[in-house]
Structure formats: C-alpha cells, structure tokens
Amino acid sequence: MKLLNPVIPPQAVFADRLEAVVLDWAGTTVDFGSVAPARTLVKLFASRDIELSDSEVRRDMGLPKKEHIRAILSMPRIRDAWARMNGNPPADPEVERMYAEFIPMQLSCLAEYSSVIPGVAETVALLRERGLKIGSTTGYTRDMLDLLLQSSAREGYVPDCSVTPGEAGSGRPHPFMMYECAIRMQVYPMSAIAKVGDTPADILEGLNAGAWSIGVAGTGNMIGLTHDEFAGLSEAERAARLVQAGAVLEQAGAHFVIDSVSRLPPVLDAIDSLLEDACTQEVSID
C-alpha cells in the first residue's frame, strides 16, 4: 500500500495505533455516486432558470449545503447569468432563500438515494473487530442525517457517533466536526483517527484536524454516477474515471486513495505500521 503524501499528521509520534475511523456519508457510505445532493442542487438552480453542469454542481461538494449554494452562486458564469436575469449579482438574502427551499427538496430526495454502498456494513463490522470506533461527519443538516441514520441502520450500518456542521459550529474544510467526533468517542491524539471521504473537502477536514486522510475515488462525487450507471460503463471508461477521481483526491492531500470503503482494512494496516515505526524510533516523521 503506497503512502501518497509523506506529510504525516504532526502528532503521529504520540499515537501508537489507530483508535477510530471517521466516515463521510453521501458517496462514501451511502448514496453511491453522491447523487442526492447533486440532483437536488440542479433542480434548485433550474427553478431560477440556471442550468448547472455536472462539474459546477460537484466542484464544492462536501461543504455545508448553504455554503455549497453560496459557492455555486460565486462562480463567474453563474454570477453573470444571475445578474443578466435579475439586474444584480446574487447576494446573501438570495442564498438564504435558496437554502430554505433546498432543505425540503433534499429531504424528499434522500429516501430515494439512501442505500448503503455495497461492502460498507461488512467492512465496518471488521473495523469494530479490530477495536476501532466509528464516527461520521457530513455536510447535511441533522434532520437530513437522521433520515440517513434510520435508513442505514436497517441495512446494518450504525456509526458510534455522527456530527453535523450545525453541531460543531462550522463544517468542512474546517476541522471542528472531527474534533467533536474525537470528544464524543474519547479518542486522542487526532493522529489516532483516520478520516475517510470522497471529496477534497473531506480530505482537508481530516488534514486540518491533524488526522489521517483517506480518499474514496470509486463510489462518490468524483464518479458522479449511480452504481448501475457506473457498472454499465466499459472497463476502460471505469478505469479512466477512477484514475481521474484518485488524482483529484491525491492533489487535495490524501495520504491514501482507495476505490471504496471495502478496501479500507489494508490501508489501516499500513497506517498502524507507520505509527508503530514512529513510536519505536521515537522521532518525528513529519
């Protein structure tokens, strides 16, 4: 297993092994392809007569949803189109109105795209067998996340704790949801935690917290297709999309990139080995 980025979390020398894994939701553990938020945002902007491209709607995925809407509105093409239709660029009051509309639209869409990604429940069970605690962070609100928690529990996936941006004071790429997970799970130092997610925002959340960051290339936002749609591609097309998705996550700073959560155990073995070596040598390896 290759370590992609050699910048080890600064407290790594103080942790002798991993104690917890913090998993993202859409595109990582549920909703293969992170379809629900993308399609809801497309519908929201279409109600303003603005057609979003797939790259526009997915560029800032992983942020809290209000900030995601704000980020889309700040794109030059979107801002200029808005100004042509409305006479002025979009301002904060419109962000608030669009976010208020987004919430019920997203809630009505989540049930359709809430299935646990294949292999997640089984892999989490293996992680618990090795003594790891399981946390989760998201860009969703608590109401949205509660819906996913109920649905995923029926399919065998129940994290030990789940944190939303509103409960931590801020969302990704800030580290505060990670800190809240650490508090609730009673895990320290942060280098004893691995953050796993499918967006650059997930990677930065982990890095900013001083944790290990593992990117998921094959089931999430970088792929942007349902399980059946992705399976329907040719082998060459699937391979090309995986390479492209992995490159984006590596560029964001991921220590490791995997295709899916089911590929996580060997990566955790590699991290434990790095931590053991650091403790044995009693020197910093950052």
PEUR-V845542 format. One line per field, one symbol per residue. ss: DSSP state (H for helix, E for strand, - for the rest). psi: psi as a letter, one per 20 degrees, with the letter a starting at -180 (. if undefined). burial: 1 if it has 9 or more other ideal C-beta (glycine too) atoms within 8 Angstrom, else 0. A space follows every 10 residues. Layout:
ss: ???
psi: ???
burial: ???
This chain:
ss: ---------- -HHH-----E EEE--E---E ----HHHHHH HHHHHH---- ---HHHHH-- ----HHHHHH HHHH-HHHHH HHHHHH---- -HHHHHHHHH HHHHHHHHHH HHH--E---H HHHHHHHHH- --EEEEE--- -HHHHHHHHH HHHH------ EEE-HHHH-- -----HHHHH HHHHH----H HHEEEEE--H HHHHHHHHH- -EEEEE---- ------HHHH H---HHHHHH HHHHHHHHHH HH---EEE-- HHHHHHHHHH HHHHHHHHHH H-----
psi: ppohpjoqph jhhipirqiq poqrepighr mpilgghghg hghghhijkp oprhhghigk qhrqhghggg hghipggggg gghhhiiqqq rghhggghgh hhghgghhhg hhljppppig ghghghhhhj jqqorqrrir rggghhghgg ghhhjjoorh qpprhhiiiq aqjqjhhggh ggghilpqrh ijpppprjqh hgghggghik rqppqohijb hhgkqrghgg hiqrhggggg hgggghhghg hijphqprhr hijgghghgg ghgggggghg hkqqk.
burial: 0010000110 1110100111 1111111111 1111111111 1111110101 0100011101 1111111111 1110100110 1110000001 0001110110 1110111011 0011111011 1011111100 0111111111 1101101110 1110111010 1111101100 1101111111 1101101001 1111111111 1111111111 1111111111 1111101011 0010000100 1101110111 0111111101 1111101111 1101111110 000010
